[in-house]
Amino acid sequence: KTFGPAVPMLSVHACRALRVHRGVLTPLQRSFWNVTLPVLSGPGGAHTTKYRIVKPGKDGVEWDDFLLALPERKQLVSFTKDVPLFVRYLKVVTDLEGRSHDFLAFLDRAKSGLVVESDVFITTEELLAVMWKNGYSDQERNAVQFTFPGDYKFHYPELSALFDIPEEDTYKFCMRTRTEQSHIGELDWSKVQRKGFIRDHWLVFGTGLIIFKYFPFFNYYFGVKVFGTSMWCVTMYQLLNRWIAKSCRKNEYMAAQKTAHNVMDGEDQIVESMKRFSNDAKCKEYLADFKTEAESKISDYRQALVIKLKDDLTERAIKQLQAISGFEATMGSEMQDLVVREAASSFRDQFPRDTDMQEAAFAAAVKSLSGQQLAVADDPVSKHFSDAFASLEGVDVATITGDPQGSLAQRIAHAQQLKEAEFKQTFMVSAQEAAEIRAIAGGSELDLDKLAPSAAERLDVLYSSINAKVGYSLQETLGTQPIKATSDTVANAYVEHVNAQLTAAAKTLREARLKAF
């Protein structure tokens, strides 16, 4: 009966020790590429507690059983927790319960991160069990179960805001739950460590010196020089060993993290490279229908090319006809202005030399000053314009020889002939251009290979200018571009062959176009 309460505790620790020795506690590992990552390691390496349980080593942290240590609140390790999921869930709950002020208070507290003790929590399963014991409905428990993952940890400030319970009570409940499960948690080493490390060493030295002085052969030299120096060396060795071990573990952890990062980057690059070949198996399927698809697409391309050429030719002809129509309309409007201008010009040229017109003008001025009405025959200006316009009636300006200083009809004929020459130059092929083309062709079948570079260039210029005059359009190139070379020598041979065929096709098209011209 005396050992009854201790038996379950001893059995619990014995089972834990047996699990450790049997290798039940295996660290999590990412074994897809058969590379173990340092999941359980920390800046302090792997920390083995006094209960033979491995925990992540951390600087300034000591692991201990809460049931045996019974730590105070100030001895627990704190950390900053991000709670975006809990904040969204708390918003829904407080809106339903009308506790918006509690939500705002918690949000203000957790906006920069919720600072809590790391091991004062209950899990999702434990919370669901407590809710079931306290009579919460299935709907409320399902809301928690479907919102939070199974490994989520509800710390006491979250429980206080969620269930509207004082934090002191939720803290005690979480600590009791962790203590009942004999949870091994993090403790602040600066708060739980034994103080006076160097003092203890020198207390041992003083006590040993007092004891050894009563024994023979333990003189001053041994007590001060030998024993004292040995104790000083032991003290310095332990202090230096702590610093060296801490630095080595930190560097080892950083190297392991860098290696793990490089390994995961390499895995991602390998996966990305493998994705490039994900469709290689479909190449055979694509090649099986390549010939049929290529023939149908070439047929469609030829049809589209002919339609495009027809549309371009129609568009060019329409634009040229519109330009001719616009030119003729401009000539008609300019002819009216030309009649007036030429009549005025002939009057200015004739009046200084004709004395009769001068006398008639003087007489008309006197008659006008006397208040009499002037007839057309009395005014030389009106009479000149009337006679000029009457002289154009029934006259064909196309049969009259133009003269810029002659009669009005001759002047108009001269202007008309200039416009006709401009029209021919703009919209008609001149005899000089036709003769130049015959001279370049040599009177026989055109052979572009025998032409001089200057003659071939001049022939291209004449082809472009004449087609622009008559409104004719023909595609000069196929619209293709040479294929660039690759790093594969076998592929380069094929690329050069295709480029040679493109060049030959362009040359054939140019020869056919110029010969037809």
C-alpha positions, 0 to 999 in steps of 0.5 A, spaced: 500 500 500 505 504 501 508 503 494 501 503 491 501 511 488 508 511 486 507 504 481 503 508 476 508 513 475 514 509 475 510 504 470 509 511 466 517 512 466 519 505 465 514 505 458 517 511 456 524 509 457 523 502 453 520 506 448 526 510 447 531 504 447 526 500 442 527 506 437 519 508 437 521 515 438 523 516 431 524 523 428 520 526 422 524 525 416 523 527 408 525 520 405 522 522 398 530 523 395 532 518 401 535 524 405 534 525 412 533 533 414 534 535 421 527 536 423 528 535 431 535 539 431 536 546 433 541 551 434 543 547 440 543 540 437 539 534 439 538 535 447 537 528 451 533 530 457 534 526 464 528 522 462 532 519 456 527 523 451 530 526 445 528 534 444 530 539 440 536 543 443 535 550 444 539 556 447 537 558 454 532 552 454 531 546 459 526 540 458 523 537 464 517 533 466 511 538 468 509 533 473 515 532 477 518 539 476 511 543 477 514 549 474 512 556 476 509 561 471 515 565 470 519 559 469 516 557 462 518 559 456 514 564 452 514 565 444 510 569 439 504 566 436 501 567 429 493 566 430 490 568 423 485 562 423 483 563 430 482 570 429 477 569 423 473 564 427 473 568 434 470 574 429 464 569 427 463 566 435 463 573 438 458 576 432 453 571 434 454 572 441 454 579 441 461 580 444 464 584 439 468 588 445 472 582 446 474 580 439 476 588 439 480 587 445 483 580 443 485 583 436 489 589 439 493 584 443 494 579 437 495 584 432 503 584 432 503 576 435 500 573 441 505 572 446 504 566 450 507 560 454 509 555 449 507 549 453 500 552 456 495 549 451 490 544 450 490 540 443 484 540 439 482 533 441 482 535 448 478 541 447 473 537 443 472 532 449 471 538 454 466 541 450 462 534 450 463 533 457 460 540 458 454 539 454 456 543 448 452 541 442 454 537 436 454 543 431 458 547 436 463 541 436 463 540 429 465 547 428 471 547 432 473 540 429 472 542 421 475 549 422 482 547 426 487 542 424 488 536 429 494 538 431 492 545 433 494 548 440 489 552 443 493 556 448 490 559 455 489 566 452 485 563 446 481 559 450 479 565 455 477 569 449 473 564 446 469 561 452 469 568 455 473 565 461 478 569 466 485 567 463 487 565 470 482 559 470 484 557 463 491 558 465 490 553 471 486 548 467 491 548 461 497 547 466 493 541 470 492 538 463 499 538 461 501 536 468 496 530 468 499 527 462 506 528 465 508 533 459 515 534 458 516 542 456 520 548 455 523 551 461 527 558 462 534 555 463 536 562 466 530 561 471 531 554 473 539 553 473 543 552 479 546 558 481 553 559 483 557 555 479 564 558 480 562 559 487 561 551 488 568 550 485 571 554 490 567 551 496 570 545 494 577 547 494 576 551 501 573 545 504 578 540 501 584 544 503 581 544 510 580 537 511 587 535 507 591 540 512 590 534 518 593 529 514 600 528 513 604 529 507 599 535 505 603 541 506 602 548 503 605 546 496 600 541 495 594 545 498 595 551 494 599 549 488 597 542 486 590 542 489 588 549 487 591 549 480 587 543 479 581 546 481 582 552 477 583 548 471 577 544 472 573 550 473 576 553 466 575 547 462 568 546 464 566 554 462 570 553 456 567 546 454 560 550 455 562 555 450 566 551 445 560 546 445 555 551 444 559 554 438 560 547 435 552 545 435 550 552 433 555 552 427 553 544 426 546 546 426 547 552 421 551 547 416 545 542 416 540 547 415 544 550 409 545 543 406 537 541 407 536 548 403 540 546 398 538 539 398 530 541 397 532 546 392 536 541 388 530 537 388 525 542 386 530 543 380 530 536 378 522 536 379 522 542 374 527 539 369 522 532 369 516 537 368 519 539 361 519 531 359 512 530 361 509 530 354 515 526 351 510 520 350 505 524 346 510 525 341 509 519 337 502 520 337 503 527 334 508 525 329 503 519 327 498 525 324 503 530 322 503 528 315 495 529 314 495 535 318 501 538 314 498 537 308 491 540 310 494 546 313 498 547 307 492 547 302 489 552 307 495 556 307 495 556 299 488 558 299 488 563 304 494 566 300 490 567 294 485 570 297 490 575 300 493 576 294 486 578 291 484 582 296 490 586 296 490 587 288 482 589 289 484 594 294 490 597 290 486 598 284 480 601 288 485 606 291 488 608 284 481 609 281 479 613 287 486 617 286 484 618 278 477 620 280 480 625 285 485 628 280 479 629 275 475 632 280 480 637 282 482 639 275 474 641 274 474 645 280 481 648 278 479 649 271 473 654 273 478 658 277 483 658 271 478 661 267 477 667 271 485 668 273 487 667 266 481 673 264 484 677 269 491 676 267 489 678 259 486 684 262 492 686 266 496 685 260 492 688 254 490 694 258 497 698 259 498 697 251 491 699 249 489 706 248 482 705 246 481 701 253 484 707 257 480 712 253 473 708 254 475 707 262 476 714 263 469 716 259 466 710 263 469 714 270 466 720 268 459 718 266 459 714 272 461 720 276 455 724 273 450 719 275 449 716 269 447 708 268 453 704 265 452 699 260 456 693 259 459 696 253 461 702 256 465 699 262 472 696 259 473 691 264 466 688 264 466 688 256 473 685 256 470 679 261 464 678 257 468 678 250 473 673 254 467 668 256 463 669 250 470 667 246 470 660 249 463 658 247 463 652 242 471 652 242 474 645 243 481 647 248 483 640 246 484 642 239 487 649 240 495 650 241 496 652 248 500 659 249 501 662 256 501 669 253 495 668 248 488 669 248 484 666 253 482 660 250 489 659 248 491 660 255 486 655 258 488 650 253 496 651 255 493 649 263 489 644 260 495 641 257 500 641 263 494 638 267 494 632 262 501 631 262 501 631 270 496 626 269 500 621 264 506 622 269 502 620 275 497 614 272 500 612 266 507 608 263 511 613 259 515 611 253 521 612 256 520 607 262 518 602 257 524 603 253 528 603 259 525 596 261 526 593 254 533 595 254 535 592 260 531 585 258 535 585 252 529 584 247 530 576 249 528 572 255 530 575 261 535 572 265 536 575 272 543 571 273 546 575 267 544 582 269 549 587 272 547 589 280 545 596 278 541 593 272 537 589 277 536 594 282 534 599 277 529 593 274 526 593 281 525 600 282 521 600 275 517 595 277 515 598 284 514 605 280 510 602 274 505 598 279 504 604 283 502 608 277 497 603 274 494 600 281 497 593 281 499 589 287 503 582 287 506 579 293 514 580 293 516 575 298 513 569 301 513 573 308 518 567 311 524 568 315 530 564 316 531 559 321 536 560 326 542 555 328 541 551 334 547 548 338 545 541 335 550 539 329 545 534 326 539 539 327 543 545 324 544 541 317 537 540 317 536 548 318 541 549 313 537 545 308 530 549 309 534 555 309 537 554 302 530 552 300 527 558 302 532 562 299 531 558 292 523 559 293 524 567 294 529 567 288 524 563 283 518 568 285 522 574 284 524 571 277 517 569 275 514 576 278 519 580 273 519 576 267 511 577 267 512 584 268 
